């Protein structure tokens, strides 16, 4: 189904699966990350209503093949960012190249994050996307019409729509060790190399609301990065855990570009 972007306009891509989010109060009280199915059974998830709350889309790179953050290293940074935003002690500043080109002042919408409170909701893939069908990917996209079947694929194909419904786009990228390969550091540079992360980035840049991109590498500060940064990171050249996932990306990119060209 079609939906409304954060600014009230139509989304570029329809939603094939509900936009499930976790209320801020529940997010802040978490001590471990539980998957979509468990949170759904516990009644924690909500189907986001853009007219009744504010969504924060959180993009990140998983730190293990089978779990997004087994040591809770990334998520505790997100919790600290949220707490400081609610207390208005969070530092939000432009990264150096953006400050040189556009001035030091952050966008007004970035500063609105200081209103973080109970009406805020978090979209986070492990919570929002069904995990039991994690590797249905391309096999469950119908060959004739490109429509996804299976809840996992439906949710994945809806990601650009989720991005547009969110008022804030936060890249959660502190430097942490990958749990499966401890000598490999996961951070902002590696996030930028991932194919699906690049798609989320592009969806935010081309979305109707054009909200700023905020990077969290530590708990006390967010860096606002320039929107043109994505031009250096082609989605097709990104790293995918499954190479067949590139076939899922193509129609999403086409919809995003068609929408932008039609604006």
Backbone bond lengths (Angstrom), bond angles and torsions (degrees), N, CA, C in turn:
res aa  C-N    CA-C-N  psi(-1)  N-CA   C-N-CA  omega(-1)  CA-C   N-CA-C  phi
1 X - - - 1.456 - - 1.519 110.28 -
2 X 1.316 116.27 154.78 1.463 120.01 177.04 1.516 108.33 -79.90
3 X 1.314 115.38 159.77 1.455 119.02 -179.08 1.505 111.11 -143.87
4 X 1.318 115.62 -178.39 1.461 121.05 179.44 1.515 109.98 -102.04
5 X 1.329 115.58 137.68 1.459 120.41 175.25 1.521 109.06 -75.14
6 X 1.322 115.98 173.83 1.465 120.13 -178.39 1.519 112.01 -59.63
7 X 1.350 116.69 -26.66 1.465 119.43 -179.78 1.523 112.06 -95.49
8 X 1.343 117.13 7.31 1.454 120.95 176.47 1.511 115.04 95.84
9 X 1.332 118.55 -10.19 1.454 120.65 179.63 1.525 110.26 -82.78
10 X 1.323 116.60 171.13 1.457 120.49 -178.44 1.522 110.95 -72.59
11 X 1.328 116.30 149.48 1.452 119.80 177.59 1.518 110.11 -78.25
12 X 1.336 116.14 153.27 1.452 121.22 179.07 1.518 110.95 -68.68
13 X 1.310 116.69 -36.61 1.462 122.03 -176.87 1.523 109.89 -119.64
14 X 1.320 116.67 138.89 1.468 119.06 178.45 1.515 110.62 -69.93
15 X 1.324 115.61 160.99 1.452 120.91 174.74 1.520 108.75 -95.92
16 X 1.316 116.18 120.65 1.457 121.43 176.45 1.520 111.02 -91.09
17 X 1.333 115.55 -11.78 1.461 121.81 -176.24 1.525 107.21 -145.89
18 X 1.341 118.35 144.63 1.472 119.84 -178.34 1.521 112.57 -56.43
19 X 1.336 115.52 152.65 1.460 121.08 176.94 1.526 107.84 -90.05
20 X 1.328 115.50 93.34 1.457 120.36 -179.06 1.530 110.46 -84.75
21 X 1.312 114.88 132.77 1.462 121.50 -178.33 1.527 109.56 -133.07
22 X 1.328 114.81 163.31 1.465 121.75 176.31 1.524 108.31 -111.74
23 X 1.330 118.61 128.09 1.468 120.81 177.43 1.526 111.05 -57.80
24 X 1.317 115.89 148.33 1.461 121.50 -177.12 1.525 112.03 -56.06
25 X 1.318 117.15 -40.41 1.465 119.90 -177.52 1.533 111.41 -62.85
26 X 1.330 116.74 -37.93 1.469 120.33 177.93 1.522 110.82 -71.20
27 X 1.332 116.49 -39.43 1.459 120.50 178.96 1.520 111.27 -60.46
28 X 1.326 116.47 -42.96 1.461 120.84 -176.98 1.528 113.01 -68.83
29 X 1.314 116.94 -23.93 1.469 120.00 -177.85 1.520 113.34 -91.77
30 X 1.320 118.09 -3.32 1.459 121.11 -176.64 1.520 111.90 -69.46
31 X 1.331 115.19 142.75 1.462 122.61 175.11 1.521 111.45 -115.67
32 X 1.328 115.87 -14.14 1.454 122.62 177.37 1.529 108.19 -150.19
33 X 1.326 116.52 160.97 1.456 120.76 -179.23 1.521 109.60 -98.27
34 X 1.324 115.98 122.93 1.458 121.67 179.27 1.524 108.91 -111.63
35 X 1.325 118.14 145.92 1.465 121.23 -174.55 1.521 113.59 -73.20
36 X 1.315 114.28 168.90 1.464 123.31 -178.50 1.522 111.84 -48.54
37 X 1.320 116.77 -49.37 1.459 120.43 -174.51 1.519 111.81 -61.12
38 X 1.311 117.22 -41.45 1.463 120.62 -179.08 1.526 111.19 -70.26
39 X 1.336 116.72 -43.33 1.464 119.28 179.27 1.526 111.24 -65.69
40 X 1.336 115.67 -34.99 1.463 119.56 177.63 1.524 110.42 -64.94
41 X 1.328 117.44 -44.66 1.464 121.71 179.76 1.527 111.45 -63.93
42 X 1.341 116.47 -30.94 1.462 121.31 -179.60 1.527 112.68 -83.79
43 X 1.338 116.86 -5.76 1.456 120.21 179.35 1.514 114.26 76.78
44 X 1.322 117.15 19.85 1.465 120.77 -178.67 1.531 111.69 -81.48
45 X 1.318 117.22 -34.56 1.461 121.09 -175.11 1.525 111.43 -74.80
46 X 1.345 115.01 146.67 1.455 121.91 174.56 1.525 109.45 -126.71
47 X 1.318 115.88 144.36 1.469 121.44 173.97 1.531 105.92 -80.76
48 X 1.319 116.60 111.56 1.454 120.90 -170.08 1.520 113.10 -63.31
49 X 1.328 114.98 132.58 1.455 122.92 174.65 1.526 107.79 -112.94
50 X 1.349 118.13 108.26 1.471 120.25 -176.54 1.518 114.05 -62.94
51 X 1.334 116.97 -14.90 1.463 120.04 179.13 1.530 112.12 -90.18
52 X 1.332 116.49 -5.36 1.462 119.42 -175.19 1.524 113.42 -125.20
53 X 1.320 117.20 7.44 1.460 119.13 -179.20 1.512 111.76 -172.88
54 X 1.304 115.92 -177.05 1.465 123.27 -178.64 1.521 108.24 -121.73
55 X 1.333 116.80 131.70 1.459 120.94 -179.49 1.523 110.99 -105.00
56 X 1.324 114.67 139.17 1.459 122.36 172.97 1.519 107.02 -114.69
57 X 1.321 116.34 114.73 1.461 121.09 178.73 1.525 107.93 -87.06
58 X 1.329 116.27 120.66 1.467 120.93 -178.61 1.526 108.80 -108.19
59 X 1.315 116.25 118.05 1.461 121.81 176.54 1.516 108.53 -108.04
60 X 1.315 116.07 143.00 1.468 119.92 -176.38 1.520 108.70 -161.77
61 X 1.305 116.16 165.19 1.457 122.54 174.30 1.515 108.80 -99.72
62 X 1.319 117.08 133.42 1.463 119.93 178.92 1.522 109.53 -65.05
63 X 1.337 115.91 144.39 1.461 120.74 -179.73 1.529 112.36 -101.27
64 X 1.335 115.50 9.49 1.461 121.93 173.64 1.515 106.71 -155.90
65 X 1.303 117.98 153.14 1.462 119.57 -178.44 1.527 111.74 -64.87
66 X 1.325 117.21 -33.14 1.457 120.72 -173.64 1.528 114.62 -108.50
67 X 1.323 117.45 0.62 1.470 120.42 -179.73 1.525 108.29 -153.66
68 X 1.324 117.63 139.02 1.467 119.32 -175.10 1.529 114.69 -67.69
69 X 1.326 116.20 -32.53 1.471 118.47 -172.89 1.529 108.65 -161.46
70 X 1.337 117.71 68.48 1.470 120.44 -172.75 1.512 114.57 -60.65
71 X 1.321 117.42 -26.61 1.466 120.47 -179.80 1.532 112.86 -98.79
72 X 1.334 116.37 6.13 1.468 122.36 176.31 1.530 112.63 60.04
73 X 1.331 116.70 25.98 1.462 120.20 -177.07 1.521 112.23 -77.04
74 X 1.325 116.97 -42.86 1.461 119.50 178.48 1.524 111.09 -70.54
75 X 1.318 115.85 -46.12 1.464 119.56 -170.25 1.518 112.24 -66.56
76 X 1.319 117.79 -32.64 1.461 118.69 178.19 1.527 111.00 -66.30
77 X 1.331 117.00 -26.98 1.471 120.49 174.56 1.530 109.24 -68.47
78 X 1.331 116.80 -42.53 1.466 120.31 177.62 1.526 110.48 -61.31
79 X 1.311 117.59 -42.83 1.465 120.99 178.80 1.529 111.12 -61.47
80 X 1.311 117.01 -41.30 1.462 120.56 179.52 1.524 110.66 -66.31
81 X 1.326 117.18 -40.52 1.471 120.96 176.10 1.523 109.80 -58.68
82 X 1.334 116.86 -46.20 1.461 121.06 -179.17 1.530 111.81 -63.17
83 X 1.322 116.61 -43.61 1.467 119.86 179.70 1.523 110.89 -62.32
84 X 1.312 116.24 -45.55 1.464 119.89 -178.85 1.533 111.06 -67.84
85 X 1.336 116.90 -33.57 1.465 119.08 176.82 1.524 110.40 -64.19
86 X 1.329 116.86 -42.14 1.465 120.23 179.90 1.530 111.32 -67.54
87 X 1.343 116.19 -30.04 1.464 120.91 179.05 1.520 112.58 -88.30
88 X 1.336 116.04 -4.85 1.467 123.37 -178.16 1.531 112.48 62.20
89 X 1.315 115.89 30.86 1.468 120.16 175.92 1.526 111.51 -108.86
90 X 1.312 116.50 2.52 1.464 121.24 179.56 1.525 110.13 -73.91
91 X 1.312 116.58 134.51 1.463 121.50 175.16 1.531 108.60 -88.35
92 X 1.323 116.98 127.67 1.465 121.79 174.92 1.519 107.27 -124.12
93 X 1.309 116.30 118.64 1.461 119.53 -178.21 1.525 109.94 -141.60
94 X 1.320 115.87 159.98 1.455 120.26 178.00 1.518 110.20 -80.54
95 X 1.338 115.26 145.27 1.453 118.04 174.63 1.530 108.35 -70.82
96 X 1.320 118.62 157.13 1.468 122.20 -167.72 1.524 116.66 -52.22
97 X 1.331 118.57 -46.53 1.463 119.04 -177.11 1.516 111.49 -65.54
98 X 1.350 116.64 -37.97 1.455 119.67 177.41 1.510 112.17 -67.16
99 X 1.323 116.16 -37.24 1.469 120.16 179.21 1.522 110.84 -64.66
100 X 1.338 116.36 -37.97 1.465 120.34 179.84 1.528 110.84 -67.16
101 X 1.333 116.26 -42.27 1.464 120.55 -175.56 1.521 113.32 -80.64
102 X 1.346 116.94 -33.16 1.456 119.90 -170.33 1.525 114.00 -121.12
103 X 1.310 118.01 -2.64 1.451 120.32 -176.91 1.510 111.42 96.30
104 X 1.309 116.74 164.45 1.460 121.86 -173.72 1.526 113.88 -76.37
105 X 1.333 117.62 -27.43 1.468 120.59 -174.63 1.527 111.42 -65.40
106 X 1.325 116.86 132.33 1.460 120.29 176.59 1.522 109.01 -79.23
107 X 1.332 116.40 159.81 1.454 120.83 178.91 1.531 110.28 -61.51
108 X 1.321 115.70 148.80 1.464 120.68 -179.75 1.523 111.21 -55.72
109 X 1.328 116.42 -38.58 1.455 119.30 -177.38 1.526 111.71 -65.50
110 X 1.333 117.14 -32.59 1.465 119.84 176.96 1.520 110.40 -61.61
111 X 1.324 116.31 -44.36 1.462 120.42 -178.04 1.524 112.12 -67.43
112 X 1.337 117.30 -20.86 1.456 120.41 178.84 1.526 112.35 -69.04
113 X 1.337 116.85 -12.60 1.457 119.81 176.26 1.525 111.00 -64.23
114 X 1.343 116.85 -19.02 1.460 120.22 177.97 1.529 111.67 -63.85
115 X 1.318 116.86 -13.76 1.456 119.77 176.94 1.513 113.32 -86.07
116 X 1.339 117.10 11.12 1.464 121.95 -176.36 1.521 110.92 -51.58
117 X 1.336 114.85 124.78 1.454 119.36 -177.84 1.517 111.76 -162.33
118 X 1.320 116.64 -157.62 1.458 122.34 -171.69 1.531 113.09 -62.61
119 X 1.336 117.65 -26.73 1.470 119.37 -178.02 1.530 112.52 -81.19
120 X 1.332 116.53 -1.60 1.462 121.04 179.39 1.527 110.11 -87.09
121 X 1.346 114.03 145.67 1.463 120.98 -178.57 1.524 109.10 -134.79
122 X 1.332 115.61 146.50 1.457 121.38 -174.07 1.527 110.48 -109.56
123 X 1.349 115.58 125.60 1.461 120.41 168.96 1.521 106.91 -97.71
124 X 1.324 116.24 123.31 1.464 123.11 -177.21 1.522 105.76 -143.58
125 X 1.309 118.16 127.98 1.459 120.97 -167.33 1.524 115.03 -54.03
126 X 1.306 119.01 -41.43 1.467 121.94 -177.33 1.522 111.54 -64.77
127 X 1.334 115.93 -28.79 1.460 121.42 177.74 1.526 111.44 -84.06
128 X 1.327 116.27 -39.76 1.456 121.90 -166.47 1.526 114.48 -92.13
129 X 1.325 116.86 -25.23 1.466 121.54 -175.18 1.531 109.40 -107.22
130 X 1.339 117.77 126.91 1.468 119.79 177.90 1.528 111.17 -54.37
131 X 1.324 116.04 133.10 1.458 120.71 -174.29 1.528 113.90 -99.70
132 X 1.326 118.17 -19.27 1.458 119.57 -176.10 1.523 111.85 -66.93
133 X 1.327 116.67 -28.28 1.458 120.10 178.61 1.506 111.45 -103.70
134 X 1.325 116.68 35.99 1.454 121.59 -168.56 1.509 114.01 -55.53
135 X 1.338 118.65 -33.84 1.440 118.47 -176.69 1.524 112.18 -111.52
136 X 1.336 116.27 41.83 1.455 119.76 171.73 1.523 109.83 -79.30
137 X 1.325 116.23 -36.30 1.457 127.40 -179.60 1.520 113.87 21.99
138 X 1.322 116.84 -126.61 1.453 121.67 -169.31 1.513 112.33 -61.40
139 X 1.321 117.48 -31.54 1.457 120.01 -176.31 1.519 111.96 -61.21
140 X 1.321 118.49 -23.49 1.460 120.75 -177.56 1.524 112.66 -103.20
141 X 1.323 117.28 15.89 1.451 120.86 171.15 1.521 106.80 -97.68
142 X 1.327 115.94 115.12 1.464 119.82 -175.24 1.520 110.85 -57.30
143 X 1.330 115.99 133.57 1.467 120.77 -174.40 1.520 112.64 -66.95
144 X 1.337 117.60 -29.81 1.462 119.16 -172.56 1.516 113.42 -79.93
145 X 1.309 118.18 -40.93 1.461 119.19 -173.18 1.527 113.51 -123.03
146 X 1.317 117.65 1.20 1.458 120.16 178.12 1.518 114.12 70.53
147 X 1.325 117.78 11.47 1.456 120.74 -179.90 1.520 109.68 -84.73
148 X 1.319 117.66 134.40 1.453 120.05 -178.24 1.520 112.16 -75.26
149 X 1.329 116.30 148.30 1.459 121.24 172.33 1.518 106.94 -127.69
150 X 1.308 116.49 145.61 1.464 120.04 -173.53 1.516 109.08 93.35
151 X 1.324 116.34 137.41 1.459 120.46 -173.42 1.526 113.49 -62.84
152 X 1.351 116.91 -36.56 1.458 118.99 179.39 1.532 110.45 -59.78
153 X 1.323 116.44 -51.64 1.468 119.91 -178.63 1.523 111.69 -64.95
154 X 1.324 116.94 -37.55 1.464 120.03 178.37 1.523 110.84 -60.93
155 X 1.331 116.17 -42.98 1.463 119.98 179.79 1.525 111.18 -67.14
156 X 1.326 116.73 -43.14 1.463 120.47 -179.72 1.526 110.99 -62.11
157 X 1.322 116.80 -42.40 1.458 120.47 -179.95 1.520 112.13 -70.17
158 X 1.321 117.35 -13.82 1.466 121.93 179.30 1.519 112.85 -92.27
159 X 1.327 118.22 -4.36 1.468 120.85 -172.89 1.533 112.96 -54.99
160 X 1.343 120.34 -45.98 1.473 117.62 177.94 1.525 113.22 -57.80
161 X 1.328 117.24 -35.19 1.454 120.57 176.56 1.514 111.94 -67.47
162 X 1.332 116.62 -38.20 1.469 120.14 176.30 1.531 110.50 -62.20
163 X 1.329 115.44 -41.71 1.465 119.88 179.92 1.522 110.18 -59.97
164 X 1.314 116.80 -44.61 1.469 119.84 -177.04 1.521 112.92 -69.50
165 X 1.310 117.37 -26.43 1.462 119.76 178.07 1.525 112.32 -78.87
166 X 1.325 117.10 -8.99 1.459 121.65 -175.87 1.521 111.29 -95.64
167 X 1.298 115.43 135.86 1.465 120.08 179.68 1.525 111.37 -78.21
168 X 1.326 116.19 -28.24 1.458 120.62 -178.46 1.526 110.04 -124.85
169 X 1.318 116.15 144.11 1.452 123.58 179.06 1.521 106.96 -124.91
170 X 1.325 116.12 110.17 1.463 121.22 -175.05 1.524 110.39 -115.56
171 X 1.323 115.42 124.06 1.462 121.80 174.15 1.525 107.38 -90.58
172 X 1.324 116.25 111.46 1.465 121.12 -179.47 1.529 107.81 -90.79
173 X 1.332 116.47 101.76 1.465 118.97 -169.78 1.536 114.06 -143.35
174 X 1.315 117.79 53.10 1.472 117.72 172.35 1.524 109.13 -70.08
175 X 1.305 117.37 154.64 1.463 120.75 177.21 1.526 109.26 -75.72
176 X 1.337 115.91 114.28 1.462 121.70 177.81 1.526 108.60 -137.92
177 X 1.312 116.47 158.69 1.458 120.81 178.70 1.526 110.53 -78.82
178 X 1.326 115.56 139.94 1.462 120.31 174.72 1.528 108.12 -70.48
179 X 1.328 116.73 130.42 1.465 120.26 -173.84 1.525 112.92 -64.17
180 X 1.329 117.48 -32.76 1.464 120.46 -178.04 1.525 112.11 -82.23
181 X 1.323 115.79 -29.74 1.467 121.40 179.22 1.526 107.87 -134.03
182 X 1.327 117.65 83.82 1.472 122.06 -172.08 1.528 115.42 -56.76
183 X 1.331 117.51 -21.63 1.461 118.57 179.36 1.522 112.18 -80.21
184 X 1.349 116.28 -6.29 1.467 121.38 179.09 1.529 109.58 -98.11
185 X 1.328 116.82 123.59 1.462 121.56 -179.64 1.523 110.18 -93.97
186 X 1.309 115.41 128.77 1.463 122.42 176.11 1.519 107.73 -98.37
187 X 1.329 117.45 127.90 1.455 121.75 -179.19 1.516 110.72 -162.67
188 X 1.316 116.45 -161.02 1.467 120.18 -176.07 1.531 111.76 -62.70
189 X 1.329 117.94 -41.18 1.465 120.52 -179.42 1.526 111.20 -62.44
190 X 1.326 117.33 -42.99 1.465 119.31 179.86 1.531 110.89 -73.01
191 X 1.338 117.46 -33.75 1.475 120.26 174.75 1.526 110.06 -56.78
192 X 1.325 116.86 -43.56 1.459 121.09 -178.80 1.532 112.77 -65.32
193 X 1.318 117.09 -17.40 1.463 120.30 -178.50 1.522 112.85 -88.42
194 X 1.332 117.84 -14.59 1.468 121.04 -174.23 1.524 111.50 -82.09
195 X 1.323 115.95 135.11 1.459 120.97 -176.09 1.513 114.34 -59.93
196 X 1.342 117.27 -48.31 1.461 119.60 -178.95 1.523 111.41 -67.99
197 X 1.332 116.88 -34.39 1.471 120.13 176.99 1.526 109.68 -65.61
198 X 1.319 116.90 -37.63 1.463 120.52 177.58 1.529 110.88 -65.57
199 X 1.337 116.94 -36.23 1.462 119.78 176.86 1.524 110.26 -64.06
200 X 1.328 117.14 -45.64 1.458 120.68 178.59 1.522 110.86 -60.72
201 X 1.327 115.70 -40.29 1.463 121.56 178.06 1.532 110.37 -61.10
202 X 1.334 116.02 -47.90 1.463 120.72 -179.64 1.533 110.57 -63.48
203 X 1.334 116.64 -39.94 1.461 120.00 179.40 1.522 110.70 -60.83
204 X 1.322 117.17 -38.45 1.458 119.62 178.55 1.524 111.00 -69.24
205 X 1.316 117.06 -42.80 1.461 119.71 -178.71 1.533 111.44 -63.67
206 X 1.326 116.94 -38.00 1.463 120.70 -176.27 1.522 113.28 -93.15
207 X 1.318 118.07 0.28 1.455 120.52 -177.13 1.519 111.60 -71.02
208 X 1.316 114.81 159.94 1.462 120.64 -175.88 1.525 112.12 -61.52
209 X 1.344 116.62 -38.23 1.451 119.34 -175.55 1.518 114.86 -78.15
210 X 1.331 116.48 -24.32 1.462 122.62 -179.96 1.534 111.80 51.18
211 X 1.309 116.82 43.69 1.466 120.40 177.91 1.524 109.99 -66.99
212 X 1.320 118.02 148.70 1.462 121.07 -179.02 1.526 112.26 -64.52
213 X 1.310 115.43 155.74 1.457 122.30 178.80 1.523 107.80 -96.99
214 X 1.307 116.61 120.93 1.456 122.76 -175.42 1.524 109.77 -112.28
215 X 1.318 116.54 125.91 1.462 122.00 -176.47 1.528 110.08 -107.39
216 X 1.333 115.81 126.89 1.466 121.87 178.40 1.525 108.98 -108.08
217 X 1.307 116.20 104.57 1.463 120.89 174.83 1.524 111.04 -105.10
218 X 1.324 116.42 -9.91 1.465 122.10 175.38 1.527 107.87 -153.80
219 X 1.315 116.44 165.49 1.450 120.49 -170.97 1.503 117.29 -76.92
220 X 1.329 117.72 -15.83 1.461 119.23 -175.36 1.524 113.89 -103.06
221 X 1.341 117.16 3.59 1.457 118.23 -174.17 1.524 112.13 -153.51
222 X 1.332 115.96 146.58 1.456 123.27 170.09 1.525 108.22 -120.00
223 X 1.316 116.19 140.20 1.457 121.02 175.71 1.524 109.09 -109.10
224 X 1.326 116.57 127.00 1.457 120.79 176.46 1.523 108.19 -87.69
225 X 1.333 116.37 121.10 1.467 120.48 -178.15 1.522 110.31 -104.24
226 X 1.315 115.60 156.59 1.460 121.09 -178.40 1.523 112.72 -69.86
227 X 1.327 116.10 148.27 1.459 120.66 -177.24 1.525 112.78 -71.73
228 X 1.327 117.94 -25.38 1.464 120.44 -176.35 1.520 112.50 -76.01
229 X 1.325 116.95 -6.55 1.452 122.09 -178.73 1.529 111.70 -57.42
230 X 1.332 117.32 -31.52 1.463 120.55 -174.81 1.525 112.42 -68.93
231 X 1.340 117.71 -19.82 1.463 120.47 -178.66 1.530 111.68 -62.98
232 X 1.318 116.84 -23.01 1.469 121.16 -179.40 1.527 111.96 -87.92
233 X 1.326 117.13 0.08 1.466 120.93 -174.88 1.529 110.96 -127.46
234 X 1.330 119.07 75.24 1.468 121.28 179.53 1.530 111.31 -58.23
235 X 1.318 116.09 134.62 1.460 120.28 -177.05 1.525 111.45 -62.90
236 X 1.324 116.79 -43.24 1.457 120.22 -177.42 1.511 114.44 -63.72
237 X 1.325 116.27 -20.93 1.463 120.26 179.10 1.528 111.79 -96.70
238 X 1.327 116.38 5.30 1.451 120.03 179.21 1.513 112.11 -76.69
239 X 1.320 115.87 168.45 1.457 122.48 179.86 1.531 109.33 -88.82
240 X 1.325 116.71 126.65 1.463 122.80 176.89 1.521 108.65 -117.95
241 X 1.319 116.95 138.28 1.458 120.64 177.03 1.528 110.32 -62.13
242 X 1.329 115.78 -35.04 1.460 122.59 175.82 1.521 107.35 -122.83
243 X 1.312 117.33 119.49 1.460 120.24 -175.00 1.527 112.25 -61.55
244 X 1.336 117.09 -27.95 1.459 120.23 179.32 1.524 112.70 -64.87
245 X 1.331 117.38 -17.08 1.461 120.56 -179.77 1.528 112.01 -63.07
246 X 1.335 116.65 -20.62 1.467 119.39 178.09 1.523 110.92 -58.94
247 X 1.337 116.77 -31.45 1.467 120.53 179.38 1.516 112.05 -68.13
248 X 1.341 117.30 -26.90 1.454 120.80 177.82 1.520 111.08 -76.93
249 X 1.327 116.25 -29.14 1.461 121.19 -175.30 1.527 112.46 -72.42
250 X 1.326 116.91 -38.19 1.465 121.24 -172.94 1.527 113.98 -52.88
251 X 1.346 120.49 -51.68 1.473 118.96 -179.82 1.520 113.55 -64.77
252 X 1.332 117.10 -29.64 1.458 119.81 178.02 1.524 110.73 -68.19
253 X 1.317 116.74 -42.33 1.466 120.74 178.44 1.524 109.90 -64.04
254 X 1.332 116.56 -40.44 1.469 120.50 179.31 1.521 111.39 -60.67
255 X 1.336 117.21 -43.61 1.465 120.52 178.91 1.523 111.18 -63.50
256 X 1.320 115.95 -42.62 1.465 120.00 -179.61 1.527 111.27 -61.91
257 X 1.322 116.45 -44.40 1.465 120.19 -179.12 1.520 111.20 -69.22
258 X 1.331 117.39 -40.62 1.465 120.40 178.46 1.518 110.49 -60.27
259 X 1.325 116.64 -42.56 1.461 120.81 179.85 1.530 110.41 -64.12
260 X 1.320 116.21 -45.01 1.462 119.43 -176.80 1.521 110.73 -66.25
261 X 1.325 117.22 -40.81 1.464 120.84 179.76 1.525 111.52 -67.75
262 X 1.343 115.89 -24.32 1.456 119.43 179.88 1.510 113.75 -86.57
263 X 1.346 117.67 -9.26 1.475 120.35 -179.81 1.525 111.24 -65.85
